[in-house]
Amino acid sequence: MGDTSGMSQITPTGPNAAGVRWDLAPICADAEAARALLDDAIARADAFDARHRGRVAELDAAGLAAALAELASISNALHRVGSYVSLRRSVDVNDDEARDLETVVDQGLVRAQNALRFFDLEWIDLDDAVAEPLMAAPEVAADRHHLRSSRRFRPHVLPDDQERMLAERDPLLSAWQNLFAQTVANIRAPFDDGTGAAERTVDELLSYLHTPDRPVRLAALEALYAALEPHADVLSTCYDSIVADRLVQDRLRGYATPLDPRHLSNELEPAWVDAMMAAIEDRYGMAQRWFRHKAELMGLERLHLADQYAPLGAGRAMPYAEAVGIVEDSFGRFSDEILNVSRAVFEDRRVDAEPRPGKRGGAFCSSVAQDAQPFILLNHTDTLRDLMTVAHELGHGMHFALASAAQSALSMHAPLALCEVPSTFAELLVFDRMLKEEPDPATRTALVRQELESGFATVFRQTMMVRYEQDAYGARQGGQALTADRLSGFWIDRNAGYYGDSVELPEGYRRGWSYIPHFINTRFYTYAYAFAHLASLTLYALYREDGDAFVGPYLEFLRTGGAASPGEQLGAFGIDLADPATWARGLDEMERMVDLAVEG
Ligand SMILES: [Zn+2]
């Protein structure tokens, strides 16, 4: 079950992860080395272009395998350079050398992509009679799923000259997206959180929703809505233009519904997702039950939207070294293999955990490249939430590490709907251990509430957002312009369906849709979060039942990465995505947590 002594020796004991910075040298020695690697990759992409363009149809199995190996190798180099520069930028916005490098890398990546794009298009264009025997050949076995799944878009690809014309128009779509991003990024609202009035960004105002100070929460939300209001028309026009453009493309490409491109890209059947969302909506009541109970705990008649994520008692501090120790202990009980992956992340200094000026906020795990190891960015401030973030990002890390060791660069990346499964599962390992062994009852209670509320946000709110998007696309298809007020109507209706009368929605919340980037950048993106969360809960329930027998298949799942579809990968655990009853399992797990939170 692994060594449970816990602490890695190299983790520090100071507050806020002081001094925990990563060492990027294993990715690229320095900026000069990165430029050299980029130049070499571009030269190889050009050579690949010259050798293969117009001739993909002539490849035999051995030739196809060799071409895929070359593509994987170029992709590794490009990912390595791209990751190096973005990791450097993420810890120091003022790093001028990195900023210069980023300009060069961005241009280089576009150039390489332009040189290589033909390969996929020609591959997709091959007749089944030619492609099928090639895919069946043992030489390409490692990338078989990649080859097959890239052809799923075949019915929706247009003739070459039309594709080129559409691609040339892409900057127009980006212009709307940029206008949206710039508008939201430049929004400032004067707000006094008690430390003095200052101009705050949208993200800063939203972060006050987690403070224990109720008047500050309520005021921050009001300040946010007041700041959004003057921009509602610009933000709705951006969205209207983007939706209109997507609907035109859908018609040209022959998609039956606006969700179909997303389902196809996620490798999920529309009926499976429909059944999942219906099952989730059926259980909105459990969130309302919690919101009513939370109001009671707070001595309120009714919960206000600003209280949704309000902490009720913080639990104890979670210094970085202790957080890492708890996470490793939890992993070690599951399997030595994932414990070792986690240990190596710390021992190789692939974590940057110290918050400091000039460093971006939040947390992420970068896979870097298939021939490299994952790196993790954290901003550890010793809270209980930070403990779960350490687990979450290491969950991604173990997925990347095991998949990259087993798969090629073209086949290592899991489909979107599965990306958040290992991270959520890792959180559940830590959650379970804390519930059993954390001595401080206030900390256990805080943890249950935190997990519950983040589960609601992930499963229920994200589903509600998809319904809102469906309303918007439906209206636009029916010839209605997506004005700010029309969008606000859809938004409030869908929110009312979720919150019922358990939460008071303030008047300004009608503009709550306006700053959310997913709607603008990737339509219907958010159901993948709900999918992954429920899948993780279901897997965890299986682990509780099967114990050690579950571990082997789970490690195999991590190793699979992108070499199989979500249906195949979850099917290996006996989870049938075509069965509408499948979703009840994960939702029951959530209900169990509500019972725990409400009944204690
Ligand atoms: Zn994640």
Residues whose N, C-alpha, C, O or C-beta is under 5 A from the ligand:
A	BS01	ZN	S423
